[in-house]
Amino acid sequence: MLTKYRQPGLRVRRPGGIGFWEFESVAKLYYHAKLFAIVGTAKGVNESGDGYLGWVTSMVIYDEDGDGKLESTVDTNAGNGAFVFHLPSWVTR
């Protein structure tokens, strides 16, 4: 399922960094009708949320433990490959 956002879009705090990741659109990934990740292209946004930091990357946000919360953010352009990412432990092959 693809969800498109109008500005400012979905924003997620950058783990270990300043500001946010802002998505223009995301693809939602489901396993047995339960959301386990969202995948999309995100831009870096400053702490106040009104200016861009100049970074654009492909992101995946996981529900790592199956509790229904998307808590683990992974930059898939950081040497992981655009479509290479692990499955959470509760998602079986």
N, C-alpha and C positions, 0 to 999 in steps of 0.2 A: 504494500500500500504506500503510495507516494503522497506526502503532504507538503504543499507549498505555503510559504509564509510571506506575508507582506511585511515591509519594514516596521519595526525592528526585528521581527522574526523570533525564533526560539533562541534564548540566550542561556548559556551554561558557564558557570565560573571556571576559569582555567585552573586546573589543579597545579599547585606549586608555583603559580605565576600571578601576574597582575591582570586585572580586567576579565573579559569574558570571551567565549567563542559564540559567534552569532551565525545561525544557519539561515539560508534562504529557502532551502527545501530539505526534506529528509525522506528516506525510505525506511519504513517500519518493518522490522523482521519479527515474525511470529513462530512459535513452536507449540504445537497442539493448542492453537488459538490463544496463546499467552505471549504478550510482547516480551522479547528478550533483548532487543537492541534497536537502535536507530543509526542509520548511516547517512552521511551527507557532507557537503562542502561548507566549511565555516570560515569566517573572517575574524581576526582579532579585533576586539573593541576595548577601548580604554576603561579605566575604573569608573569614571562618571557615566559611561555609556553613550557619549555623544561624539566620539571620534574614533576613527579606525587606526589600528596600529600597523597596518601594512602587511599582515600575515594572512595568507589564505591556505587552508589545508583540508585534507579529507579526514573526517572524524568518525569514530564509532563510539557509541555510549552503550554500555552493557548493563543488564541486570545480572550481576556476577553470581548471586547466591539464590535466585529464584524467589525473592521476597516481594517482587512487583515494583521495586524502585530501581531506576537507572542510575547507578552510582559510579561505574568505572569508565573513565574517558580515555580513549586511545587515539593518538595521532597516527593514522595509517601511512602517512608520508614520511614518518621518522624511521625509515629503513625497513618498514614492515611490508611494503607493497600496497598498492591501492585496494586490492580485494583480498588480501591475506590477513586474516585475523582469527584468533582462537574462539572456540565456542565456550560459553560458560559451562561449568561442571554439571549443572542440572539439565543441560540440553544434550541428549544422546544422539549418536549417529545411527 
